[in-house]
Amino acid sequence: MGTSRQPVVCVVGAGTAALEGLMSARARLGPLVELRLVAPDREFRYRPMDPDSPFRPARERGLKIADVAKEVDARWIADRADIVDESERIVITREGDVVHFDYLLLAPGERSARALHQGQVWARGADPGFLDETIQAMASAEASSVAVVVPRGARWPLPAYELALVLAWSKVADSSSVTLLTAEERPLAAFGSQASGLVEHELAAAAVKVVVGVEVIDAPDKDGRGSGAVGLELLAEEPGEAALLAKPTDPAQPRVNPDTPELEFDRLISLPTVAGPQIAGVPVDPLGLVGIDETLRVWESERIWAAGGCVSAALEHSALSARQADAAVEAMASVITGNAERHTAPNLTGVILQEQRDRWLAENPIGIREPSTRCLWWPPGRAVGHMLAQRIAAWDPTVEAIPANLPEGLIVSLPVALGHQVSAPASIDTDTRKAQLREIESRQSMAVRRKEAEAEAELRTMSSDLRALAERQEATIKELRQHGYLRDRRPE
C-alpha cells in the first residue's frame, strides 16, 4: 500500500514577500509540505539601519538565495516564471522548465515605470548621485527651484515627502524653493486625516510649497531627461476645471490661467508608477497587477495566493509585503490542514515621525555624500517581516532583529484597499488606467474614513459610558451618605 506524497508549495519571487512566505511556509507547515522556489535572482539585497543612527543606513548587503533555499530545504529553480496554469498545477519558466505545485504563492514584485519623460526618477536602491548633485546645485544657486512629483499610481508616496523635506532642510539660499506636486487630495490622504495633518505641518515648517489635486504631465515642447530646466503642465483633477499655473517664483500658489498652463523648474524629481509582473494565466487588473480578495487568494482560484508588490492594492511597502506573505501562508495552511479559520489581509502598520529636522541634519550635515532621505516613516528598511528579519539577524551579526530604541511619532495601522475582480482587456488605454487608479484610491480613502468613523464612534461610546459611570457613582455616594455610611471629613 503506497503512501500519499507531500503537497508541493511553490513560491515565485525572491523579494521580501517571497522569502518571508517561503520561510513562513516551512515554519508553519514543517515536514507536511515540499517547498519549491522559482526566482531568477541570485541575491536578496538589504540595507540595515545603524542602531545608533536611525537616519543613516549601513552599506547595502546581500543574502544569497541559495542559502535561503538550503536553510528551509526548498528546491530552487533559478529562472523567471512566465506562465501559470492552475488547471494543470504548473509554472512554466522563461527557459521552458515545468515546475509542478499543489499550492502557489505569487510574489514576484512589480515593475517600475516612468510617469514623466523629464527629470529624474526617485527610487530607493537606484543611483543616488543625482540627489547629491541637486543639493549642490541648490547650495551654489545653480538651481533655484526644484519640483518633487507624486504621480497618480505611485503606491508608496512617502519617499516624495521625505525627499522634499530633506531638500528643504539642506538648501542654503532662502531664494531657493522646493515644491511638491501631487495628485492626492491632501498630502498622504491615503493614510488618514491625522497623518495628513502631521505631514502638512512638517512641510509648512520646512517651507515646502505644496500643490495638491493635480495631474502633472510633460509640457508639449519638453521631452528630455537631462538636469536642465523642465517644463510641466498641471491639470486640475476635477473635470471641467481650468488648468493651473504656478510661477517659478511661487509655484505653491496656483491660479487659474487656461491660456498659459505651463510652468518651469530648474530640477525635477518624480516617483515612479508601477505595472504588473506580466505572468500569463494570472487574472490581473487594468494595470497588470494581480487581482486578489481579502484573504489574498487570487481571483477565481482555489490554490493560488499572492502578496507584495505584484498585487492590486492602494498601498505597497516592504513591511506590508512581509505581513501579506505571512497572512497568505496562514490562509494556505488552513486549506492544507483542513482548518476552516477565516483570514483577512493585514493592515499597514508603522510610525510617521515628526520634528526630526535637527536630528537628521546632525547625521546628514550639508555636503555629506549620499545623504539619507529616511526621515518620515519607520520601519524604513527592506529586511522586515517576522521570519526574514530574524533570519538575517541570525546570519548577519551586525543587524539587530529588534532595535533597542524605537522612534516616537504617530502610530498608524491602516486597512489597505485591495483590487476587486476585473478582467483586464488585451489593450489598455490611458483613460482606463487612470480610471482604475482613481477607483482604487477612492476605495482606500473610504476604507480609511470608515476606520476613522469607527474610532470616533468608539470614543463617543467610551465617553458616554464614563459619564454614566460617574453619574452612578455620584448617586451611590449620595445614597450611602443618606443612610449614614459615609460622612464628610471635617477639619479638626
Secondary structure, DSSP 4 states (H G I P E B T S, - for coil): -PPPPPPEEEEE--SHHHHHHHHHHHHHHGGGSEEEEE---SEEEE-PEETTEEEEE---EEEEHHHHHHHTTEEEE-S-EEEEETTTTEEEETT--EEE-SEEEE----EEE-S-SSSEE--TTS--HHHHHHHHHHHTTS--EEEEEE-TT-S--HHHHHHHHHHHHH---TT-EEEEEESSSSTTGGG-HHHHHHHHHHHHHTT-EEE-SEEEEE-TT----SSS-EEEEEEESSTTPPPEEEETTEEEEEEE-TT--EEEESEEEE--EEE----BTS-B-TTSPBPB-TTSBBTT-SSEEE-GGGB-BS---HHHHHHHHHHHHHHHHHHHHT------PPPEEEEE--S-HHHHHHHS-TT-SS-----SEES--SS-SHHHHHHHHHH-TT--SS-SSPPPSEEEEE---B----PPPSS--HHHHHHHHHHHHHHHHHHHHHHHHHHHHHHHHHHHHHHHHHHHHHHHHHHHHHTTS-------
